[in-house]
Amino acid sequence: MTITTAKRFTIAEYDRLAELGFFSEDDRVELINGEIIPMVSKGKPHSVCETRLERELYKLLGERATLRGQQPIIIPDYNEPEPDRVIVKNREDDYLSTHPHPDEILLLIEISDSSLKYDQEVKLPIYAEAGISHYWIFNLVDNYLENYSEFYQDLQGKFGYRSKLIFLPNESVNLPCFPDLSLDLSKVFPKKLPE
């Protein structure tokens, strides 16, 4: 009996496929644990939250850091996700030579409705293992911000975050690495439409 295993792509192989035109411009995919995964399409609340978040972060950050949206980050050797928003250290080449690596990421943000379980159970341990210090999930299912910090590895070798704080949509939260900057969540979460 022959046992076959699925091909796990490295970042270099994945990037080469993109260079060769294997993916069209309309393909929304990312590399997760060596697998090419289609990204979930966005609903209106997700799009609105993303627009509002981008507007507020640009106002707060100015030139103090670089804000990237749905652009790849590098987590060697088998992950090249495209988070909804990432705040990274400023770099002279604006990341032309390479996408950001974990040590350059100040805050990684996912906006989650239909992808909530995936962002909590699949992406969270990948981000923790990579040493990404701060991970936020704008949870549009329960309508609050999940603020994760203090990554760890348990005795079974699993990765996670020791601290999880919940912030409600009427609260404010300080930006990691910029304790003087506070994000008003009422300006980010989509407003509920009257029924």
C-alpha positions in Angstrom: 0.0 0.0 0.0 1.4 3.4 -1.0 0.8 6.3 1.3 0.9 9.7 -0.3 1.3 13.0 1.5 0.1 16.4 0.2 2.8 18.7 -1.2 3.7 21.5 1.3 4.9 24.5 -0.5 7.8 26.7 0.9 7.5 30.4 0.7 10.1 30.4 -2.2 8.1 27.9 -4.2 4.8 29.8 -3.6 6.4 33.1 -4.6 7.8 31.4 -7.7 4.3 30.2 -8.7 3.1 33.7 -8.4 6.0 35.0 -10.6 5.2 32.4 -13.2 1.6 33.6 -13.4 0.1 30.5 -11.7 -2.4 32.8 -9.9 -4.6 35.4 -11.7 -5.0 38.9 -10.3 -8.4 37.9 -9.1 -7.2 34.8 -7.1 -7.3 35.6 -3.4 -5.0 33.0 -1.9 -2.4 32.8 0.9 0.1 30.3 2.0 -0.8 28.7 5.4 1.2 25.8 6.8 2.5 25.0 3.3 -0.9 24.9 1.7 -2.4 27.3 -0.8 -5.6 28.4 0.9 -8.4 30.4 -0.8 -9.2 33.5 1.2 -12.9 34.0 2.2 -14.8 36.7 0.4 -15.7 39.7 2.5 -19.2 40.7 3.5 -20.3 44.3 3.9 -19.6 44.5 7.7 -16.1 43.3 7.1 -15.4 45.8 4.4 -16.9 48.7 6.4 -14.8 47.7 9.5 -11.7 47.5 7.4 -12.3 50.9 5.8 -13.0 52.6 9.2 -10.0 50.9 10.9 -7.7 52.0 8.1 -8.9 55.6 8.4 -8.4 55.7 12.2 -5.0 54.0 12.1 -3.7 56.4 9.5 -4.9 59.4 11.6 -3.2 58.0 14.7 0.1 56.7 13.3 1.0 59.4 10.8 4.7 58.7 10.0 5.5 56.8 13.2 5.1 53.3 11.6 4.0 51.8 8.3 0.4 50.5 7.9 -0.1 47.7 5.4 -3.4 46.2 4.3 -3.9 42.7 2.9 -0.3 42.4 1.8 1.9 39.4 2.5 4.1 38.9 5.6 6.8 36.2 5.8 6.7 33.5 8.5 9.4 31.0 7.6 9.3 28.5 6.0 5.7 27.6 5.1 3.5 30.7 5.8 2.9 33.8 3.8 -0.5 35.1 5.1 -2.1 38.3 4.1 -3.6 39.8 7.2 -6.3 42.5 7.0 -4.0 45.1 8.6 -0.4 45.1 9.9 1.5 47.9 11.6 5.2 47.4 11.0 8.4 49.3 11.7 9.3 51.9 9.2 11.9 50.7 6.8 13.8 52.9 4.2 12.8 50.7 1.3 9.2 50.4 2.3 9.5 46.6 2.2 10.5 46.5 -1.5 13.3 44.0 -0.9 11.2 41.6 1.2 7.8 41.5 2.9 7.8 42.1 6.7 9.1 39.4 9.0 7.8 38.8 12.5 10.4 40.9 14.2 9.3 43.9 12.2 5.6 43.5 13.0 4.3 45.7 15.8 0.6 44.7 15.6 -1.2 42.2 13.4 -4.9 42.6 12.8 -7.6 40.3 11.4 -11.2 41.3 10.8 -13.4 38.2 11.3 -16.9 37.2 10.6 -17.2 34.0 8.6 -13.4 33.5 9.1 -13.5 33.8 12.9 -12.9 30.2 13.9 -10.0 30.0 11.3 -8.4 33.2 12.6 -8.7 31.9 16.2 -7.7 28.3 15.8 -5.4 28.1 12.7 -3.8 31.6 12.3 -3.4 32.4 16.0 -1.0 29.6 16.8 1.0 30.4 13.6 1.3 34.0 14.7 2.2 33.0 18.3 4.9 30.5 17.1 6.4 33.2 14.9 6.8 35.4 17.9 4.4 38.1 16.8 3.8 40.0 20.1 0.4 41.5 19.5 -2.5 40.0 17.6 -6.0 41.6 17.4 -9.1 40.1 16.0 -12.0 42.4 15.3 -14.7 39.8 16.1 -17.7 40.9 14.1 -19.7 37.8 15.2 -19.7 38.8 18.9 -19.0 42.5 18.2 -15.9 43.0 20.2 -12.1 43.3 19.9 -10.0 40.3 21.0 -6.6 41.6 22.0 -3.9 38.8 22.3 -0.4 39.2 23.7 2.4 37.3 25.4 3.0 34.3 23.1 4.0 31.0 24.6 4.6 27.4 23.8 3.1 24.7 26.1 4.6 21.4 27.2 2.9 19.6 24.3 4.6 22.0 21.8 1.5 24.0 21.0 1.6 27.7 20.6 -0.8 30.4 21.8 -1.1 33.7 23.7 -1.2 33.9 27.4 -3.2 37.1 27.6 -6.6 37.7 25.9 -8.4 40.9 26.7 -11.8 41.8 25.3 -12.7 45.4 24.4 -16.2 46.4 23.6 -17.2 48.6 20.7 -17.8 51.6 23.0 -14.3 51.4 24.5 -10.8 52.6 23.5 -7.6 50.5 23.3 -4.0 51.7 23.3 -1.9 50.7 20.4 1.0 48.4 21.3 4.4 50.1 21.0 2.6 53.4 21.0 1.1 53.7 24.5 0.3 57.4 23.9 -2.0 56.4 21.0 -5.6 55.3 21.7 -8.0 53.8 19.2 -11.6 54.7 19.7 -13.4 51.4 18.8 -16.7 53.2 18.2 -15.1 54.7 15.1 -14.1 51.3 13.8 -16.9 48.8 14.4 -19.7 49.1 11.8 -22.8 50.8 13.0 -25.9 48.5 13.3 -28.6 49.3 10.8 -32.1 49.9 12.2 -34.3 46.9 11.8 
